[in-house]
């Protein structure tokens, strides 16, 4: 079951206003006008020392950037927009959400109001979220829902005439997600933003993959209980001068046979332009650096290098794009401090990317430039199918959705035998950068 949304009329409403609702109208259970929520402000994201010092950057990540795409495979894609719409749900779900009542506390009413601003109600029952307001899993689920809503609203505003296929679904093994994909819009060829909140037992194959990346985990009867949640997005514009972006931010928790629990955060954000624009590259990297610098001046250079190393297409000898940041297995100095870092990074997505799309979505381009875009899309496909560990993780996890795991693939791509761009061409310029990463902020 899916619902197609028509032309979207909502303008930008995202400001720094701690979870309050704005004036624009969006979701309502009966199609009546509701309200769009503003995301929380930046208060509380203070300095954080020692963040990520235990990350395994030197040995490489145990999972790739596609983990949240894999979680999307477990709980679906999501991208959506705002206007006068109705909500479609694949699986009926009792969320515990009801109209505010005189007997409900202010905290409970605030949570209900906050959740009414999302694309759909949280995957986790609201009554459960109310029972554990300070738990990191509650905070992370609300963060990914807010990130999804912000990014989707901005995408819809830029596209101007897109139609989204939206659904909410449950995973029989545990958890679920909110899914939406935009295809053949005015500006975007394909754009997806997914959130997923899943739990259950990892398969032995998935556990083996974790161990191969340095995780020593003890199973009981071949089972390893886990919970995971994340937001992931891949956006492919039509115009070859507008870059592709990928981001994901996630939280993972496992419980060993002896009851010990292990937790970690992962994620990142990276840009893949078809043609090099120096100004765009500097803007993107500086925005990410500013987000990282709030929590430690050593984080951006560390995670920038990790990103360059991870997105390497070995058989081509080149990177997928011009990088950004990437990190995994962040489990120090504390859950709260790492969460605040992830929160800062998630809030940097829109300012790092949306201005670039607005700048280039109406640029003129030649058939040759469109052809080059299709060839570069082929490289994108090669990396995701051959190297992305998260894709493999999703395929090894029970209840995964193949369509959602492969959400990151573009609608169109091209391979030509022995294609090589002319020397000193714009196409050769971007290849040089992909083969030799640059420092964009110093």
N, C-alpha and C positions, 0 to 999 in steps of 0.2 A: 504494500500500500504506500503510495506516495502522493504528495500534494504539490501541484505546480503553482508557483506564485507568479503573478503578473507583474506589470511595471511597478516599480517601487518609488514611493514618493517621499520617504523620510529623508531629511537632511541630517547633517552632522549634529550629534547631541552629546558626544563624549567629552566630558570635562572632568577635572579633578574634583569629585564630589563624593565622598566616602559612601558609595553604595546607595545613594538616593536615586529616585526616579525623576526623569525629565519630562518635558512637555510633549514630545513626539509620541505617536501612537503605534502600537504593535500588537503583540499576541493577546488573544483573549480566548478562553475555552469555547465560547459560543460565537466567535467572530465579531464580538462587540469590541469597541475601542479599549485598548489597554494603555500601558505606558512603557516607554523604553527606559532602561536603567542606565545611569552613569556609573562607570567603574570607580572603585575606591581610589582615593588620592595617593600621594606618595608618602604620607606621614608614616613613620615607623620603619622606613627602610634605611636604617642608619648604617654606620660603618660596621664592618664585620671582619675581624682579623682571623687569619689562618684558614680562610675558606678554601676548601678543595685541596688542602695539602696532602690528603691521602688518596686523591684521585690517581688512577693508574695510567696517566698520560704517557709515561715512558714506555709501557709495555703494550699500549694500544687498548682501545675499549673492548669490553667483552660483547657489547651490542653496538650495532650501527645506528645511524640517525633514523633508520626506518622503524625503530621500536614502537614509536607511537603510531606509525602507519600500521604496524602489526597489531597494536592495540585497537586501531581503527578497524582492522580486520576482525577483531573480536567484538567490537562494539560499533562499528560503522563510521562513515565519513560524516562531516558536518560542515556546511557553510550555509548561511542564511542571510536574510535581509529583512528590512523592516517596512511596514506599510500596513494596510488594512487587510489582514489575512486571518485564516483559521489554522489551527494546529492539526496535523495528521499524526496519529500514533499507530504503529504497527501492532503493539501489544498493549492492551489495557493495563494500567498500573495504578494501584492505590498509593498515593504519595503522602497522604496525611496532610495535604494542603487544603485548608478551608478558609472561609472568610473570617477576618479578624472578629473575635468575640470579646465581650467585656471581661471574661475570665482569663483571657490569654495575656501573658506577660508582654511587656514592651519588646523584650529581646525576641520573643517568638514572632510578634507582628513584624518586626524589622526583617527577620529572616524570610518570612512569607513575602514581604514586599520586595525584598532583594531578588528572590527567586522568580517572582512574577515578571521580572525584566529580562530573563534569559530566553533563549530560543524555545526551550521547553523546561519543564520542571527537572530538577536534578535526578540523576539515575538512582541515587540513594534516597530512600524514604525520608521525607522531611522530619518525621518524628525521630528517626535515628540521628539526623544531623542536629536536631535540637538537644538530644541527649549528650552530644559530645561537641559542643561549640568550639572548644579550644584544641581539639584533636587535629593533628597535621593533615589527616586524610580529609577532614571536613574543609579545612582551609584550602587545600589543593583542589578539591572538587569545585568549590566556589570560584577559585581563581581561573581554572580552565574554562568554566562556563562564561565568566566575564570576558576572558580573552576571546573566546569564540564569538560572543555577541559583538564585541567592539570591532573585530576584524571583518566580520560578515557585514555589519552595517556600513563600514567604509567601502568594502568591495561593491556593495549594491549601489551606493551613491556614485561611485566612479563609473560603473558600467552603465547605469541609467536605464537599461531596458532588459535586464537579465530575467530569466526564469529559473527558479531553483526547484529541484526535486528534494523534498524534505521528508524525513521519517525519524521516528524514535523507536527503538527496538530493544529487546531483551535477549541475553545470551543464556541458554538453558543451563550451561555449566556454572553460571553466576555472573551477575552484573548486566551491563548493557551500554547503550550509547545513544547519541543524537546525531543523525546523519543528514547531510545535504551536499549536493554537488551542482555546480553551475557549469553548463556546457553551451558553447556557441552563443555567448553573449555579445554585446556590442564591442566591448573592450577585451574581455577574457575569453580565450578559447576553452579553457577548463580551469576551474578554481574549486578547491575543496578545503573545508576546515572541519576537522573531526574532533569530537571529544569522546572519551570512553572511560568507563569505570568498571573494572572487571575483577573477578576473584574466582578461586577454585584451586585445582591442583595442576601444577605444571606436569606436562608429559615428561617421560624419561629422556626423550630426545632434546626437549627444551632445557632440561636440567643439565644434560651433557654439554650443550652449547655454552651454558653459563660457566661450567667448570673449565671449559677450554679457554675461557677468557679470564681465568684467575679466581673465580668464585668457588670456594670449597664449601659445599653444601651437603648436609647429611639428610638422606631421604628415609622414610619409613614405609616399607612395603612398596617401594618404588614411587611413592607420592611425596610431593613437596608443596604444601599450601602456600599460596601467594595472593597478593592483591596488587593491582596496578591501576594507575589512572594517568591520563595525559591529554594534551591538545596537540594536534598536528595539522599542518597545512602545506599544500603545494599549489602555486598559482602560476598558470601559464597564460600570459597575455597574447593577443593576436599579433600585435605590431612587433616586428623584429627588433625595434629600438627600445622597447619596454622589456626590462629583464624579468626572468622567472625568479621566484623566491620560494624557499622551503624553510619552515621552522617547526620545531616541536619541543615541548617541555613536559616532563613526566616524573612520576614518583612510583617507586617499586618497593615492595616489602615481601619478604619470604619468612616462613617459620620452619625451622629445622625439626628433625625428629625428637631432639631433646628439649624442644620448646624455645630455644634461642631464636630471636628475631633479628633479621638483618634488613636495613633500609638504605636507600640511596636515591638521589635525584640525577636526572640526566637531561640533555637537550641541546639546543643550539639553533642558529639561524644563519642561512647562507644565501648568497646571491649568484645567479647564473645568467649573465648577460650574453646576448648573441654578438653584440659589438661593444667594444670598450668605450666607456665614457668616463674619463678621469674624474670629473666633478661628481658623477653619481657614485663611483666607487669610494671616494673620500667621504661623501655624505653618509653612505651606508655604514662604513666601518667606524667613523667618528661617533655615530649615534650609538652603536653597540658598545664602543669603548666607554662612552659616558655612563652607560648603564652599568658596566662592569666596575668602573672606577669608584662607584659609590661603595663598593665592598672590598676593594683592594686593588692597588695599582698594578699588581703582578698578574691579575686574572686575565685581562684582555690579551696580552702577548702570549700567555700560556695557551689559552683556548683558541686563539687565532691560529697558532701553529698546529694545534691538534686538529683543527678543521681542515687546514691545508693538507695535512698528512692523511686524514681519513678519506676525504673525497678524491682520492687518487685512482684514476683508471689505469691500472698497471699495464695492461696490454697496449694502451695507446700512449703511455708516457706523459699524460696530461691530467690536470684536475678537471672536475666537473664544472666548476665555476671559479669565481674570484674569492670564494671563501666567506668568512664571517667568524662565528665562534662555534665551538663544539665541545661538549664535556659529558662525562659519564661517571658513574660510581662516586658521586660527590656525597660523602657521608660524614663530613667534619666541617666546622667544629661542633655544630649542633643542628638539629632539625630546623629550628626556628631561623637560624642565621642562613642556612642554605636555602630555605624557603623564601626568605626575603630577597636573596640574590636572584632566584628563579623569577620571582615576582617582578623585579626590576627589568630583567631581560624580556619577559613577556610583554611588558608595557612599552618596550622599545620597538616592537614590531611595526606598528602603524607609522610612527614618525620616521622610521628608517626606510620604509618601502613605498607607502602610498604617494608621497611627493614625486617619486621617480615615475610611477605609472601616469600620474596626472601630467607630468612634463612631456612624456613621449607617446601617449596613447593616440595622438592625432598626427604624429610625424608622418611625412610621406616616405614611401619605401619602394624599391624596385623589385621586379621579379627575382633578380639575382640575390638580393638581400633576403627575400622570403625563402629562397632555396637554401641559403646558408643557415637560416634559422631551423629549417627542417633537418639539416644534417647535424646541427648541434643538438637538436632534440634526440636524435639517434644516440648520441653519446650519453645523454641523460638516461635513456632507456638501458643502455649497456651497463652503466654503473648500478642502477637500481636492481636489475635482474641478476647481475653476476657477483656483485660485491657487498651489497647492503645486507648486513647481518640481521637487522631488524625484520626484513622481509622473510628471511629464512626462519627466524624465531616465530613469526606469526604462522607460517605454514606448519610448524611443528606443534602448535598449540591447539588443543581441541576447541571446536566451536568457532574457528576463524572464518571470516568471509573473504573469499578470494577477490571479489570485486573491490572490496574496501582496501585490502592489502595492496592491490595494484592501482589504487587511486592516484598515486603520484605520477603515473605515466601520462604523457600528453595524448591528445586525440590524434595528432598526426606527427609523423617522423619520417626520416628518409635515410637510406644508405646508398651510396654510389661507390662503385668499384674504383679503388685507387684515386679517390678525389684528393686533390691538393690545391690550396689557394695560391694565387700568384704572389710572388715576392713583393714586399712593401705594400701589400694591399691591406684594407681594413680587416679583412678576414685573417690575414697572417699576423696582424697586430694582436688580436685577442688570443691567438694560439700561443704566441710568445709569453703572454702573461699566464696562461694556463699551464705552461711548461715550467715557468720560473715565477713563483708567487712573489708579490711585491708587498712592501710595507706602505700602507695607504694613509697612515696618520702621523708620520714623523717627517 
